[in-house]
Amino acid sequence: MCEFNLNCYAHVILCFEKCYTNKVVIIIFLKIFKHCFSGTRFRPLSFEVPKPLFPVAGVPMLQHHIEACAKVPNMKEILLIGFYQPNEELNRFLLNAQQEFKISIRYLQEYAALGTGGGIYHFRDQIVSGSPEAFFVLNADVCSAFPLTEMLSFQKEHGEPNSFVILGTTANRKQSMNYGCIVENEESNEVLHYVEKPSTFVSDIINCGIYLFNPDIFQHIGAVFQKNQQDMLLEEPTNGWHRAEAIRLEQDIFTALAGQGKLYVYKTLSFWSQIKSAGSAIYASRLYLNQYHTTHPERLLGPNVSIGTGVTIGAGVRVRESIILHGANLQDHCCVLNSIVGWDSTIGKWARVEGTPSDPNPNDPYAKIDSETLFREGKLTPSITILGCNVTIPSEVIILNSIVLPHKDLNRGFKNQIIL
């Protein structure tokens, strides 16, 4: 039986009784950024639940990462790192995930936002405990088939024994500049050049935010840390006392490693997308639901529709391209399209709740979802409709391209508005 306890060093640590042997050499590390939990582009949904725990394709967003990690051979544990004060909801999720997947999961809280490199460097002693051969770093705000075992095989076949691997995919020329761009040696797959969000076109191979490292990476991060410290000594004192440890893998590490025979790219043909906004959550839900045909057919719920627990759906209801969260009540003959219906919300009879999809161009196989801006030219950008928790839409009312904050009882229709 598992024992659980809280570590008083501002970390939430949930641990299983150690049932692995000394041969276990893999650590899976999920990096959670501060913005993933604040979820400004996920409001009003992030008022109720941290963004990584928002349901996508019927389960918390982070559970897709953990399911993929559970399939990696010889995996030791999962570390979640973030600058977020843990709460009961996160603790409950970790407890349930450990019980379901029989994996040791620990949440380590940063004392400040340290960046993608600074976070793993700060906790390097815990990551390398047990002398792992390798560990993964996964951004929490991506959806993917997570080809982790393929990346392990690729690492063994390419480059030096101590090389590192970035998961890459192909984007169109215009959108590639919104991501980290990778120039590769097409024969060896070595990364020759890396630029984060270039101002001009560099490459159509983009960084997916999923990495395979070995402990040697800490030597490279440590060198940047020491340089930052030296640079700080030459500068005037500031309040940024932790600045030397704020290190970005992409700009500070990958750019320097490119062309040194240490960094390789594994290109995936499987699905991948960022989940930056509520609209992209619906698109990610579709990608995962398509995958469920082979992995979880019991979870399939409709044409890109996921339904939470305790949802009531009346006769003649039409739902498409939407997420319906638990406790919602969809009364007879209402219609919900391209929308997220919040917890315990009610949509009256013959009402219509509809949004505008923000999907990539379906005619471009390399198109990615665009980063949404809330306003454009002073007007609300048409996007999916979001109902916060406990919102009531009366019968025969139409809500189009709108965001409704929690606990609102509407008495008329709205279009392209934020209802405060």
C-alpha positions in Angstrom: 0.0 0.0 0.0 1.2 3.5 -0.8 2.1 6.1 1.9 1.6 9.8 1.2 3.0 12.8 3.0 3.7 16.5 2.6 7.2 17.8 2.5 7.5 21.0 4.6 10.1 22.6 2.3 7.3 24.2 0.3 7.1 21.2 -1.9 4.2 18.8 -2.3 5.8 15.4 -2.4 3.6 12.4 -3.0 5.6 9.2 -3.0 5.0 5.5 -3.6 6.7 2.8 -1.7 9.8 2.2 -3.8 9.1 -0.9 -5.8 11.7 -0.3 -8.6 15.2 -1.7 -8.7 18.6 -0.2 -9.4 18.2 -1.0 -13.1 15.6 1.8 -13.4 17.4 4.6 -15.2 14.7 6.9 -16.7 13.2 10.0 -15.1 10.3 11.8 -16.7 10.2 15.4 -15.8 7.2 17.6 -16.6 7.9 21.3 -16.6 5.0 23.5 -15.6 5.3 27.2 -16.2 3.8 29.9 -14.1 1.5 31.0 -16.8 0.1 27.5 -17.1 -1.4 27.8 -13.7 -2.4 31.5 -13.8 -4.1 30.8 -17.2 -4.9 34.3 -18.2 -5.9 33.2 -21.7 -8.0 30.5 -20.1 -10.2 32.8 -18.1 -12.9 32.5 -16.8 -12.3 28.7 -16.8 -9.0 29.1 -14.9 -10.9 30.8 -12.0 -12.2 27.4 -11.1 -9.3 25.0 -12.0 -5.6 25.4 -12.8 -5.0 25.3 -16.5 -3.0 22.0 -16.5 -6.0 20.3 -14.8 -8.6 21.6 -17.2 -10.4 18.6 -18.9 -9.3 18.0 -22.5 -10.9 15.0 -24.2 -12.5 14.0 -21.0 -9.5 14.0 -18.6 -7.2 16.6 -17.1 -4.8 18.1 -19.6 -1.8 16.9 -17.6 -3.1 13.3 -17.5 -2.3 12.8 -21.1 1.4 13.5 -20.3 1.3 11.1 -17.4 -0.3 8.3 -19.4 2.5 8.7 -22.0 5.1 8.7 -19.3 3.7 5.5 -17.8 4.5 3.6 -21.0 8.2 4.4 -20.9 10.3 1.4 -20.0 12.3 1.5 -16.8 10.7 4.8 -15.7 11.5 5.8 -12.1 9.3 8.8 -11.3 7.6 11.9 -12.6 8.7 15.3 -11.3 6.4 18.3 -11.8 8.1 21.6 -11.4 6.3 25.0 -11.2 6.1 28.3 -9.5 2.6 27.6 -8.2 1.3 27.3 -4.7 -0.1 23.8 -4.5 -3.7 23.4 -3.3 -6.1 20.6 -2.5 -7.2 20.1 -6.1 -3.6 19.6 -7.3 -2.9 17.3 -4.4 -6.0 15.2 -5.1 -5.1 14.9 -8.8 -1.6 13.7 -8.0 -2.9 11.2 -5.5 -5.4 9.8 -8.0 -2.8 9.7 -10.8 -0.4 7.7 -8.6 -3.1 5.2 -7.7 -4.2 4.8 -11.3 -0.8 4.6 -13.0 1.3 3.1 -10.1 3.9 5.8 -10.6 5.8 8.0 -8.1 4.9 11.6 -8.8 6.4 14.6 -6.9 5.6 18.3 -7.3 8.5 20.6 -6.6 7.8 24.3 -6.2 10.2 26.9 -7.5 11.0 29.8 -5.1 10.7 32.1 -8.2 10.0 31.6 -11.9 13.3 30.3 -13.1 12.7 29.5 -16.7 12.9 26.1 -18.5 16.6 25.6 -17.8 16.7 27.3 -14.4 14.0 25.1 -13.0 15.6 21.8 -13.7 19.0 23.2 -12.7 17.7 24.2 -9.3 16.3 20.7 -8.6 19.2 18.9 -10.3 20.2 16.9 -7.2 16.7 15.4 -7.0 16.6 14.7 -10.7 19.9 12.8 -10.8 19.3 10.9 -7.5 19.5 7.2 -8.3 21.9 7.9 -11.2 19.4 7.9 -14.1 20.7 7.5 -17.6 18.2 9.9 -19.1 15.2 12.1 -18.3 12.5 13.9 -20.3 11.4 17.5 -20.1 7.8 18.1 -21.3 6.0 21.4 -21.4 2.6 21.2 -19.7 0.8 23.3 -22.3 1.2 21.0 -25.3 -0.9 18.2 -26.7 0.9 15.4 -28.5 1.1 11.7 -29.1 4.2 12.0 -27.0 6.6 9.6 -28.9 8.8 9.2 -25.8 10.0 5.6 -26.4 10.7 6.5 -30.1 12.9 9.4 -28.8 14.8 7.0 -26.6 15.5 4.6 -29.5 16.4 7.6 -31.7 18.9 8.8 -29.1 20.7 5.5 -29.0 21.0 5.4 -32.8 22.1 9.0 -33.4 25.1 11.0 -32.2 27.3 10.6 -29.2 26.2 8.6 -26.2 25.8 11.8 -24.2 23.8 13.7 -26.9 20.4 15.4 -26.3 17.2 15.2 -28.4 14.5 17.8 -29.2 11.2 16.6 -30.5 10.4 18.6 -33.7 7.6 18.8 -36.2 6.9 20.7 -39.5 5.1 24.0 -39.6 4.3 26.2 -42.6 6.7 29.0 -43.3 4.7 31.9 -41.9 3.8 30.2 -38.6 7.2 28.7 -38.0 8.4 32.1 -36.9 6.2 31.9 -33.8 8.2 28.9 -32.5 11.8 27.8 -31.9 13.2 27.0 -35.4 15.6 24.1 -36.0 18.1 23.8 -38.9 19.2 20.2 -39.1 21.7 18.1 -41.0 19.3 16.0 -43.1 21.6 13.0 -43.0 22.5 12.8 -39.3 19.6 14.9 -37.9 22.1 17.0 -35.9 20.8 20.4 -35.0 23.1 22.8 -36.8 21.4 26.1 -35.9 18.6 27.0 -33.4 16.7 30.3 -33.2 13.8 31.1 -30.9 11.0 32.9 -32.6 13.0 34.5 -35.4 12.0 37.7 -37.2 12.5 36.1 -40.6 12.1 32.6 -41.9 14.8 30.2 -40.7 13.4 26.7 -41.0 10.0 24.9 -41.1 11.1 22.5 -38.4 9.9 23.7 -35.1 10.5 22.9 -31.4 7.7 20.9 -29.8 8.8 21.6 -26.2 9.6 18.0 -25.5 13.2 17.1 -24.8 15.3 14.0 -23.9 18.4 14.8 -21.8 21.0 13.0 -19.7 22.7 14.5 -16.6 25.4 16.0 -18.8 23.0 18.8 -19.6 23.6 20.3 -16.2 27.2 21.0 -17.1 26.0 23.3 -19.9 23.3 24.9 -17.8 25.8 25.4 -15.0 28.2 27.2 -17.3 25.4 29.7 -18.2 24.6 30.1 -14.5 28.2 31.0 -13.7 28.4 33.4 -16.6 25.2 35.1 -15.4 26.7 35.4 -11.9 29.8 37.0 -13.3 27.7 39.4 -15.4 25.7 40.4 -12.4 28.9 41.4 -10.5 29.7 43.9 -13.3 26.2 45.4 -13.1 24.6 47.8 -10.7 22.7 46.1 -7.8 19.0 45.4 -8.5 16.2 43.6 -6.8 16.6 40.6 -9.2 18.6 38.6 -6.7 17.7 35.3 -8.3 18.3 36.4 -11.9 21.5 34.3 -12.4 19.4 31.2 -12.0 16.7 32.3 -14.5 17.9 30.3 -17.5 16.0 29.4 -20.7 16.8 26.1 -22.4 15.8 27.4 -25.8 17.7 30.7 -26.0 20.5 30.1 -23.5 21.3 26.4 -24.0 20.1 25.2 -27.4 21.5 28.1 -29.3 24.9 27.4 -27.9 24.8 23.6 -28.4 23.7 23.8 -32.0 26.4 22.7 -34.3 28.5 21.1 -31.6 27.5 17.5 -32.2 25.5 17.4 -29.0 22.0 18.2 -30.1 19.7 16.2 -32.4 16.1 16.6 -33.6 13.6 13.7 -33.8 10.8 14.7 -36.2 7.4 13.4 -35.5 4.6 12.9 -38.0 2.1 12.4 -35.2 -0.2 15.2 -34.0 1.1 18.1 -31.9 -0.3 21.4 -30.8 0.1 24.1 -28.1 -2.7 24.7 -25.7 -2.5 28.4 -25.0 -6.2 29.3 -24.9 -9.6 27.9 -24.4 -10.1 27.7 -28.1 -7.0 25.7 -28.6 -8.3 23.3 -25.9 -11.2 22.3 -28.2 -8.8 21.7 -31.0 -6.5 19.6 -28.7 -9.6 17.7 -27.6 -10.3 16.7 -31.2 -6.7 15.5 -31.7 -6.8 13.3 -28.6 -10.3 12.0 -29.4 -9.1 10.9 -32.8 -6.3 9.1 -31.0 -8.8 7.4 -28.7 -10.1 5.3 -31.7 -7.0 3.1 -31.1 -6.0 3.8 -27.5 -9.2 4.5 -25.5 -12.3 3.7 -27.6 -14.4 3.7 -24.4 -13.8 7.4 -24.1 -15.3 8.4 -27.5 -18.2 10.7 -27.0 -19.2 12.3 -30.3 -18.0 14.6 -33.0 -15.3 16.3 -30.9 -17.4 16.4 -27.9 -16.5 15.6 -24.3 -19.0 15.4 -21.5 -18.2 15.7 -17.8 -19.7 13.7 -15.0 -23.3 14.6 -13.9 -24.2 16.4 -17.1 -27.9 16.4 -18.0 -28.8 16.4 -21.7 -32.4 16.8 -22.8 -34.2 15.5 -25.8 -33.2 16.8 -29.2 -30.1 18.5 -28.0 -27.3 19.1 -30.6 -23.7 19.4 -29.4 -20.7 19.6 -31.7 -17.0 20.7 -31.3 -17.5 21.5 -27.6 -16.5 20.7 -24.1 -19.3 20.3 -21.6 -18.0 20.4 -18.0 -19.5 18.4 -15.1 -22.9 19.3 -13.7 -24.1 21.2 -16.7 -27.7 21.0 -17.8 -28.5 21.2 -21.5 -32.3 21.4 -21.8 -34.5 20.1 -24.6 -33.6 21.1 -28.2 -30.8 23.5 -27.3 -27.8 23.7 -29.6 -24.1 24.0 -28.5 -21.5 24.5 -31.2 -17.8 25.4 -30.8 -18.2 26.3 -27.1 -17.1 25.4 -23.6 -20.0 25.1 -21.2 -18.8 25.7 -17.6 -19.4 23.6 -14.5 -23.1 23.6 -13.3 -24.2 25.9 -16.1 -27.7 25.7 -17.6 -28.7 26.2 -21.2 -32.5 26.6 -21.6 -34.8 25.0 -24.1 -34.3 26.0 -27.8 -31.4 28.2 -26.8 -28.3 28.4 -29.0 -24.7 28.8 -27.8 -22.2 29.1 -30.6 -18.7 30.2 -31.1 -16.2 30.6 -34.0 -13.6 27.8 -34.3 -10.0 28.7 -34.1 -8.6 25.6 -35.8 -5.6 25.6 -38.2 -6.2 25.8 -41.9 -7.5 22.3 -42.8 -6.1 22.6 -46.3 -2.6 23.0 -45.0 -1.2 19.8 -43.5 1.6 21.8 -41.8 -0.6 24.6 -40.3 -0.6 25.1 -36.6 -3.2 26.8 -34.4 -2.5 30.6 -34.2 -2.0 32.4 -30.9 -5.2 34.2 -30.2 -5.4 37.8 -29.2 -8.5 38.7 -27.1 -9.1 42.0 -28.9 -8.4 43.0 -32.5 -8.8 46.7 -33.6 -10.6 47.4 -30.4 -13.2 44.6 -30.8 -13.4 41.2 -29.3 -11.8 38.7 -31.6 -14.5 36.1 -32.8 -13.6 32.8 -31.1 -15.3 30.0 -29.2 -18.0 30.9 -26.7 -17.1 30.3 -23.1 -19.6 30.0 -20.3 -18.0 30.2 -16.8 -19.3 28.1 -13.9 -23.0 28.4 -12.8 -24.1 30.5 -15.8 -27.8 30.3 -16.8 -28.9 30.9 -20.4 -32.7 31.3 -20.7 -34.8 29.6 -23.3 -34.8 30.7 -26.9 -31.8 33.0 -26.4 -28.7 33.1 -28.7 -25.2 33.6 -27.4 -22.5 34.1 -30.1 -18.7 34.5 -29.8 -19.0 35.6 -26.3 -17.3 35.1 -22.9 -19.6 34.9 -19.9 -18.0 35.2 -16.4 -19.1 32.8 -13.6 -22.5 33.1 -11.8 -24.3 35.1 -14.4 -28.1 34.7 -15.0 -28.6 36.2 -18.5 -31.9 37.6 -19.6 -31.2 38.2 -23.3 -28.9 37.3 -26.2 -25.3 38.6 -26.7 -22.9 38.6 -29.6 -19.1 39.3 -29.6 -19.1 40.5 -26.0 -17.6 39.8 -22.6 -20.4 39.6 -20.1 -19.0 40.8 -16.7 
